[in-house]
Amino acid sequence: MSSSLTYRLRTRPVGLHGDHGDESWGLAWAALEWLEANVQPGWHTLETGSGHSTIVIASRGAVHAAVTPDPGEESRFRAACAELGVPTDAVTFHIGPSHVVLPTLPATPLDLVLIDGAHGFPYPVIDWWSVASRVRIGGVVLLDDAYMPPVAAIIDGLRGDPAWEIESTAGYRTVILRKRAETLPHFDWDGRTVGGRMSFRYLPPGPRVVASARHRFFSTRLGLRIVALVRRNAGLRWRKTG
């Protein structure tokens, strides 16, 4: 564990976001560990957003595309990778909003997609729809911040769909979908609730209770003060990385 890239990033987070590169957003550590353990050399991968996940995927030798509206993230990413000894020749940044950029990209079959860009409705749904047909059968889509209703709408909508399997989770926030067939979702609504309120209902009962309690605590005034203190001690303003 101590030699893993995820551990190195956790020990010394990299600032890739914000106007001055002093913020660190993105996946929870468990999801980064999952990427480091599962992404294979030569895979074709794509993500909306960029961050520690981009560094980890690049380190695994994937042919990777990152879609982000902030052009500064690319230069910070390449500088961080140079310091970490991570090759970046196979990583391409596409600058612009994902709903504009994704339809313009080559239709290369994808082994893995990480959706972690804009979280307001309907952008996560648009991101998923834009890449779903390009994911090869057997490939995976990771949905980060799955407790947020605009992301949960994808999970609710695909539950029971034979084309997609809700396979597992990587940590508390990231759901892993596995593509099983090329069929489209049903054209008619079957009455199920889609999205709903903020919830960790995709987790098993035990972790669901823990995640809900933790989220409630860190949304309180005391919890937010603790988070702010941790960020100051790390020298970065963290978002979402836990």
N, C-alpha and C positions, 0 to 999 in steps of 0.2 A: 504493500500500500504506500509506503513512504517514498518509493521511487516513481510513482505514477505522476503523470502530468496534472491530473485533477488535484492531487495532494499538493503539488508545487503551486498551483494557482490558488488553492485554498489558503496556503501559508502566505502567499504573496500575491493578492489579487491584482489584476491588470486593469487600469483605467482606460476604457475604450469609448466611453459615452460622455455626453454632456458637451457644452461649448468648449471646455478646456481639457477634456479627457480626464476629468477627476471624478467620474461616476462609473460604477460597475453595475450593469443591469444583467438580467438573464436567468438562465436555468439554475435550479437548485443543484447542490453538489451531487446528490444521488443520481440525477439525470445526466450530469456530466460523466459520472463514473460509468453509467450505462453506455453512453456513446463511446467512451474510451474502450470498453470491453467488447462492444459489438460491431462497430463500424470496421469494415474490411478494406484492405488496400485495393484500389481500382474501382470501388463502388462509385456510382454516380449519385451524388447527394445534393440537396438544396435546402436552404432555410430562408424564412422571412425574418428579418432582423439579423444582427450579428453580435458577437461577444465572445465570452469564454468558449462557447460551443463551437464557434468557427475555428478557434485555435485547436481545440481537441480533435475536431473532425479532420482538420488539415494534418495533424500529427499522425493520423491513421492512414494517410496515403490515399484518401478519397479524391475523386474529381468533383470539386465542390463549387456551388454557386451560392452566393449570399446576396440577398435583395434587401437594401436598406435605403432610406431617403437621405441619410447623412453621409456626404462624401468624406468627411473627416475620419469616419470609422475605418476606412480601408487603410489609410496611411498609418493610423495607430495600430491596427492589426498587424500590418507587415513589420512595423518596428518592434512590436512585442514578440512576434515570432522569431525575428532575427536574434533577439536577446535570449530567447528560450531554445534556440536551435531547431525550430520547427520549419520545414520547407513550405513554401507558399506558391510554388510554380503552378500547381494544379487548382488553385483557388481563384475564382473570378468574382469580382463584385459588380453588381448591377445596381446603379444608383437611381432611385426614384420610389414612389409609393408602390407597394406590391400589387395593388389592384390594376395599376397601369403597366407595370413591368412584366408580370408573370405571363400574360397572354402573348407577349412578344418574344419569349424565349424559345429556343429550338426544342422540338418535341423529343428530346432524348429520354429514353426510359430511365426511371429513377429507382434506386434501391432504397433510399431513405429520404424522407422530407421532415424537417422540423418547422412547425408553424408557431412562431413566437414574435410576430410583428405587431401590427395595430390590433388592439383588443376591443375597440368599440364596435358595436353592431353596425353593419354586417360584415366587417372586414375579415374576421377569422373564417367565416363561412365562405366568403369569396376566395380567400387563399386556398382553402381545402378544395373547393370546386375547380379552381384553376389548375391544380396539380393532380387531382385524383385520377384522371384518365392516363396520366403519364407514369404513375407508380406501377411498376411491374407486379404481376401476380406473385405473392410471397413477400413483396416489399412492405415497408412500414412507414407510417406517418406518426410522428410524435406531436401531440397537442399540449403545449405548455399553458399553465394557468387555467386548467380545466375546471376549476371551481367557479370561474366567471361565467355568467349566463351566456354571453355571445359565443364562448368556446364550448360550454356544456351543450348548446343547441346542436352542435355537430354530433356529439356523443349520443344524445337522446335520439336524434334523427336516424342514426345508423344502428341503434340497438335492435338486434333481430334481423338486420339486413344481411342476406347471405353473401354479399360481396365484401363485407368488412367484418372482421372479428375484433372486438374490444379485448385485446390479449392480456394486458397487464398494466401496471403503473411503474414508473421510475421515480421513487420518492412520493411525496404527497400531492404534487401539483401536475405531474406530467403523465398523460395517458398515452399508451402505445396501441395504435390500430394496425392490424395486419390485413393486407388486401388479399382476398380469396377468389375473386371473380371479377369480370368486366361489366357486370350488369349495372344498370342505372338504378337510383333510388325510385321508389314508387311515386307515381305522378299525383296520387290522391292522398290527402291527409287521413290518417287512420284514427285520429282523436287523441293521440298521446300528447302529453305536455312536453314542450320543447323549450329548453333554456331554463325558464323558471327563475327562482331566487338563487343567490349565491349558495353553493352547496358542495360538499365533498362526497356526494352519494355514489360516486364511481369507486370509492375505496371499500374494502371489507369493513365490517362493523367496528372492530377494535381501532385500527388506524383512522377510521372516519371520526371517531370520538376525539382522538388525540389531535388530529388536524383541525377540527372545528374549534376545540378549546384553545389551541395555540393561536389560531387566527383571531379568535375573539379577544384573547389577551393582548396580542401585539397590535390590535386596533384601538386599545384603550390609551388614555393619556400617558399612564405609566409605561405601558408596553412601547409606545412610540418614543418615549424618552430613552428607554434602554436601547432601542435600535439606533437612535441618533448617537448615543454614546459609543456603541460598537463601531459605527461608521467613522466617527472622529478618530478613534484609536487606530483604525485601519488606514487612515489617511485618505479614504475614498468615501464618496457618498453612494452607498450601495442601494440598489433597488432589486427586490425580488429574489436575490440570491440568498439561500438559507441552508 
